[in-house]
Amino acid sequence: MSGSTDNSVNSRRTFAIISHPDAGKTTLTEKLLLQGGAIHLAGEVKARGAARRARSDWMKIEQQRGISVTSSVMTFERTDPDGNTITFNLLDTPGHEDFSEDTYRTLTAVDSAIMVLDAAAGIEPQTLKLFEVCRLRSVPIITLINKIDREGRDAFELLDEIAEKLALDVSPMNWPVGMGGLFEGVFDFEENKLRLPEGDGKEYRGKVVSVEGANDPKLAEFLSPEGVARVAEEGLLAREGYAPFDYEAYRNGDLTPVYFGSALKQFGVTEVIDAIAKYAPPPRPQPSDDGEISPERDEVTGFIFKVQANMDPNHRDRIAFMRQVSGTFKRGMKLTPSGLGKPIAVHSPIMFFAQDREIADTAQPGDIIGIPNHGTLRVGDTLSENNDVRFTGLPNFAPEILRRVILKDPTKTKQLRKALDDLSEEGVIQVFYPELGAQWIVGVVGQLQLEVLVSRLSAEYKVEAVLEQSPFSTARWVLGPEAPLAEFERFNSANLARDRDGDIVFMAKSPWDVNYQAEKHTDLTFSATKER
């Protein structure tokens, strides 16, 4: 199998958009797709009625609540200013903290990220958490300070907050000429261009004024005296007071280029997608138990970072999302999943556009392809031609909320077991089967995941269930030598369960219980994470 060409590798940009809820991430996603020609109307109408919904939010609960609760993948192409065709793999992640596990796993599959901040709120707690995940993997960040057409905080204050809270150098690439009611446009430092709003909605429709610099008298023809002063004075301070853009510092995750804009009004969108094309890294090497695997490696390798059931409710399908790491994948070739040990033929690989899809004949490093399967593939699995690679870094986290699942119709036990297995494979929940007692326990990181669970059980599996308090508050995987582990099981059977892999889990009533058992059984490990 021949390796991928250098050109095909370099033409890929696989990136995520991260933000706090309501910062404008989904709006930006749509406008990026609009820029790429992937859709023709932002917020295209789906189903019936005039309600405009985001293409990336396709679940019923997402449409009802107006939030993203699952990661979605969108692939599109765009020609850069130099005439090169760039393939973008955009991963839209949930902004809500209750879905941080899904977001964490998605971030293992990207090479860079766009961080969206609300100009009025700045860095919020969830933004900070997601950034820390990016920092762990040295993922380069491009920042968009969004909603500058609304009243917001001072631009310098926002830049200082990014620098202080994230310990990053910031490099402003453009500058807002006023905010909210005083908004007059955006000045581009790189190209010495003024982008102006048009129409009653003050949208950007392509009106650009080229000038000689921030002090060009020509600016007075298009801006108020206050606007001219802002460009000259604030612009100078911004360029002199912060770090100049440094390509290597950005690629190393030490500096973030900052763009001011309004995704809704289409300011800053073109600049951001051009920056991804121009500055963001192509597919990067990925960590494995045998060192880093380069995208130039001949063998086709990849890893499953997400499994999604029932994207097409008419076919009860099950799609595993694979980040391709190396090699040139061809439709019909055989790959061996690490969790199965025997090869499977991938006859119908899929490229995604939210829940829409098309068959992929080939794929290159950096691409995200979907593999239809019936429970064969799970999150964390490595796929390869020779079965001699194991990618690392996709753990499960100990749940913070535990609930018992009670069926309204006891005759649907089999359907419930199937549903819980499916949803645990996706990473939506974790399911634990107690050693004693018949009531299964689900674990989640956040409360909203429980709402998603009940909604999906009803909508996708026709299973009506309620959740009640569990006597346990946390769970830990128990690891250690066979004899001490068997003794621990013998004396603690009332507090033990098995996860869906059959591994022993200690169900604790409090963190104190965990600490007590860890001190009592020093030859055992009570782990808050489990890596496949």
N, C-alpha and C positions, 0 to 999 in steps of 0.2 A: 504494500500500500504506500503510495507516494505521499510525501508530506505536502502541506498546504504551501502555496506560493507566498513569498514575502509580501507581494502586493495585496493579496486577498486578506492577509492578516492585518496589514496596516490600514485597510479600508474599513475595519470594524470599530464601532464605538458602542460598548455595552455599559449602560449607566442607569442609575436609579434616581428618582426624585424623592427627597426626604423633607419632612416638615412637621410642624405641629398641626393638629386639625384646624381647619378654617384659614390657613395661611395662603390658600390659593393654589395648592398643588395640583388638584384635578383640573382646574381652569388652565394652568400652565401646560399640563399634559395635552389637553385638547388643542391649544394654540400651537404647540410644537408639531403635533400631527397635521394641523392645518398648514403650517409652514412647509412640512415635508410632502404635502399633496396627498396625504393618506386619507384625509376626510375633506369634504367640500364645504361643510358648515359646522362650526364649533357648536357642540351641544346638539348634535343631530337628533331628530325625533326618533325615539324607539317605541315599538308597539303602537298603541293608538293614542289619540289625544295630542294636545299641543305642548305637553310638558317636555322640556328639553333636559335630557339627562346625559351625564358623561359617558362616553363610549367605554371607558375603562371600568365603570361601576355597573356590573351586569347582574349581580345577585339581587333577588327580590328585597332583601333587608337593606342592601346598599341604596336601592332606589327609594325605599320608604324613609330611611333615616338621613339620606343625603351625605353619607360618609363612605369611605373606602374601608372594607373590612377584609379584603384579601388582595394579595399581590396579583397584578395582571401584567402581561407581556405584550408589547406592541413593536413590531419590526417595520421599518420604513426606510426608504432611500432618499437621499438629497444630494444634489450637486453642489460642491463648495465653490467659493469665489474663483478658485484656480481651475475649475472645470473637472475636478475629480469626483467620482461618485462614491459617497460614503454610505455604508449600511449602518443604521442606528438600531440598536436593540434597547428599547426603553422599558424599564421595569418600574411600574407605578406601585408604590408600597402603601400599606395602611398608615395613616398618620396617628391614629388613636393608640395610646400607650397600651391598651388592653390587647393589642395584636403585635406586640413587640417581637415575639418569637418568629412570626412569619416574616417580619421586616428584617430581623437579624439574619435569617437564613437567606433571604433575597440578597442582602448586602454581600454575602459570601460569593455571589455569582456575578458581581459587577466589577468594572475596572475604574469607575469614577462615579461621582454623584453631583447632583445639583441640590443645594440646600436653599429652600424657600423660607424667607422670613417675612412676617407681617410688619410693615413700616410703623405701625402703631404699637405693636407688642414686642418686637425685637426677639431675642432668644428666649424661648419658653422651655419648660422642663423637658418635654418630649424631644424637642430639637436637640437639646444638650445630650440626652441619652443616645440618640441616633448618631450624633456626631462622634461620641466616644466609641461606638461600634466601628465607625469608619476609621477612626484613629488607630484602633487595634490592628487593622489590616492595612494601614497607610493608604487609604483610599483618597485620592485627590478630590478636593471640593471646589466647585464654582458656586458662588453665592448670588442669589437674586433677592434683593430687598423689594418686596412686592407691595402693591396698593399705594403707590406714591400719589395717585390721583385723589386719595382721601387724606383726611387729617392724620398726620403721623408725628413721630418723634423727630427731633433734630437729626439730620444726616450724620453729622460728626459724632453725635452721641451713639448712634447705631453702630458706626464703624468701630468706635472705642470699645463698645460692649462685645463685639465679635472678637476683637483682639484680646481683651482681658479674659472673657469667660472661656474662650476656646484656645487661648494661648497660641494664636495664629497671627502671622503677619497678614495685613489686609492691604489690598491694592485696588483702589477705586478705578474702574475702567470708564465710567461715565458719571454724570452728575445731574441730579434733578434740579430744574429751574423752578423752585418753589414746590410746595406740596399742598394737597387738598384744594381749597378754593383759590390758592395762589399759583397753582400748577400751570406752567407755561410751556413745558417741553423738557427734553433731555439732551444734554450736551455730551457728545462722544469725544473723550480725550484722545483716543487712538487715531481717529480719522478727522478730528476737528470739524465735526458735523453737528448741526443742531436739528434734532427731530421734533417736529411740531405737531400738536393735536389739531384735528379738523372736525368740523361739524358740531352739532349741538351736544353730542355725546363726548366730545373732546377725545376721539379715538385717533390712533396713529394710522394713517392711510397712505403712508409713503412720502409725505412731504418732508424733504430734507434740504437744509441750507448748508452749503460748504463755505467755511470761513478760513481765515488765515491763522486763527488762534482765539484764545479766550478774551483778548482785548480788541478784536477786530471791530471797528465802528459799524460794520455791516449788521451786527447783531441788533443794533437799535431799531432797524427796520422791522424786526419781527418780535421783539421783546419789549416789555415795559422798562422804564428806567431802573426799577427795582430788580427786574430780571437780568438786565445787562450787568448790574452790580454783582448779582449773585454769581453769574458765570465768571466774572473777572476776579472777584475777591475770594469767594468760597472755592471756586475751581482751583485757584492758585494754592490756597491752603491745603486742599485735598491732595494735590499732586506733590506738594513739597513736604507735607506733614506725615505721609504714609509711604510705605515701601513701594518702589517701582515694581512692575510685574517682572517676576523672575521665573522663567520656564521650569528650571530644575527644582526650585523651591516649591513650586506648585505640584510638580509630579511626585515630589517626596512627601507631600502632605504637610508642608510647613507654611505655605502661603495660600491664601484664597483670593482670586480675583473677584471683585464685587461689582455687580451691575444693579442699578436702580431701574425699576420699571413698574409696569402695571400689566399683568397678564390679561386682565379683562379688557383693557384699552389697547392691547397689543404693543405696548412700549417695552423694549428690552428682550422680547421673545427672539427676534432674529439674532440679536447680539449673543444671546446665550447659546443658541443652537450652533452659531458660527464658532463660538468659543469651544464648544465640545468637539466640533470637527477639527479645529485648528490646534488646540492645546491638550485635550484629554488623551490619555494613553490608549493605544490599541490593546488587544488582548495581552494580559500579563501572565507570567508564570504562576501556577497554583501550587499550594503546599500539599505534599503527600507524605506517606510514611517512608518514602525513599528519596526525600529531598524534593526540590521544586521541579515541576513538570513544565517544560517550555512549550509555547504554542507551535514552535517549529518542529517538534517531535513528529516522526513519521506516523507512529501508531495513533489511531483514533482513540481518544480518552475523553471522559466527561464525568460529571457527577449530578445526581438528582438533588435539587435543592427545594423542590416543591412537588406535591401531588395534589391534583384537584379532581374531585368527583363531580359528576352531573353538570358539567359546563353546558352540555346539550341535554336538557331534560327529556327530550324525545328518545334518546338512545342510551340513557343511564351509563354514560361513558366514564372513563377514568383515565386521566392524562397525567403522566409524569413529566415534569419540566427538567430538561437536562441542559446544563451549561457545558457546551463543548469546549474542551481545554486544548486539544491538539489534533492534528491530522485532518484529512479531507474525508468527511462522512459522505457516503453514497447510499441512496435508498436501497433497501433490501439486504444490506450487509449485516453480518452477525456480530453482536457485542455480548460480552459476558458480564452480568451484574454480580458485584461482589457478594450480595446477599443471597444469590441463588446458586452460583458456582457452575452453571451450565449455560451455554450461549443461547441467545434468543435472536431471531431474525427481525429486524426493524423494517417492516414492509410499508408502513403508512406514517412516516415521520411528518410532523406538522410544524408550520410556521404560524405564528399567532398575530392576530390583530384583536386585542381584547378577547371576546369569546368567538369571534370569527376566525377562520383558519383556512389554510390551503396546504396541499401536500408539498413537501420539500424534497426535491430530487437530490440536492447536495447541501452541505452545510460546512462552514469553516470555523476555526477557533474564534471564540467570542459569541457565536450564535447561540440562541436559545431554541431548542427544538422540543416538540412535544411527542412523547411516545405513548400511544394508547396501550393499556394493559389492564389486566383483571387482578390487581393485587400483587403482581409479580415484583413490581418496583416500589421502593420506599424511599422516603427522605433520607439522605446520607449514603445511599448506594453509589458505588463507583461503577461505571461501565467502561469496558476497554476491549480491545481485540484479543489481547494475550492474557488477561486476568492476572497481571503481575503488578498492578498499581492500586493503591488505596488513598484517595484524597481525604484530607483531615479538616477539622474545624467546623463541623456542623452538629453541634450538641443539642440534646434535649435539656430543658431546664426544669428544675423541680417546680411543681405548680404552687401557686400561692392561695388558691381557693379550691376546696374539695367539696363535692356535692354527691349525694346519692341520687340515682335515676329511678324514678317510679313510673311504671307504665300505667296508663289509664285503662288499657285493654290488655290483660295478662296473656292473651293468646298470641300476642305479637312479640314474644320474647326473641324468636329467631330473627325477625326483622330488626329489632333493636340491636342485637349483637352485631349483625351485619353493618348497620348504620354506624355504631360506635367504632367498629374496626376501621371502616372507611374513613371516618373523620379523624381518627387518631393517626392513620397513615398520612393524612394531609398535614397533620401538625396543628389542626384546629383545637384539638383537645388531647389529653392523655387519658387513657382508660385503665383502671386497676380492678383486678378480680380478686376479692378477699379470699384468703385461705379458709376462713370460717364465715358463713353467712352467704346469702344468695344475691344481695343487692349490690350491683356494680357501682363503682365510684368513678366519677370523672373529675379530672383536675385541669384547671386553667390558670392563666397568669392574671387575667383581668375579668371583671364582672360582665362586660359587654360580650365576651366570648360565650357566656352562658345563654344570653339572649339569642346569639347567632345559632348556638346548638339547638335550642328548642325550635327556633324558626325553621332551620334546615331539616330537622327530624320530621316536622310536619309537612313542609313544602316538597321535599325531595324523596322522603321515604314513607310518607303517609303513616307515621308513627306519632301518636300523641303521648307526651310524657311530661311529668313535672319533676322539678328538682327540689330536694329537701336537704336540710342541714346534715352534714356528716359529723360523726364524733371526732374526726381528725381535722387538723389544721394545716399539716404539711406532710411531705413525703420525701424519703431519701432512698437512693439505690444503695444496697448493701453489698460490698465486695470484700473478698478475703479468702484465705485458705479453706479448703473443703471442710475439715473437722470443726474449726471454730464457727464456721458459718452454719453447719448442721446443728451444733449445740444452740446457737442463737435462735435458729428457727424453732427448735423443740420447745424453748421456754417462752417464746413470744408469738405463738401462732395467732393469737387473737388480734395482734397488731400488724400482721403481715398480709401482703397481697402480691400478686404477680402482674407485671405489665404485659402488654400484648406479645412481647418476645419471650415471656416466661421467666424473666429475671425477677429476683426477690426485691421487694420494696417495703421499707419500714414506714408504716403509717403512724405518725406521731400526733399526739394531742396538742403539743406545744413545742416551741424551740428548746425548752428546758429538757423535754424527753429525749430529744436528739442528742443534746450535750451529755445527758446522763448516760445514755447507752454508749456513746463514743468514748467516754471516760472509763466505762466498765469493760468495754470490749476493745482494747487498744490494738488488737491484731486485725480488726475489721475497719473498713472505710465506709463512712456514711456520706455518700456523694450527692451534691445538689445538681450535678450535671451528669449526663450520660451520652457518650459519643458512640455512634454506630461504626 
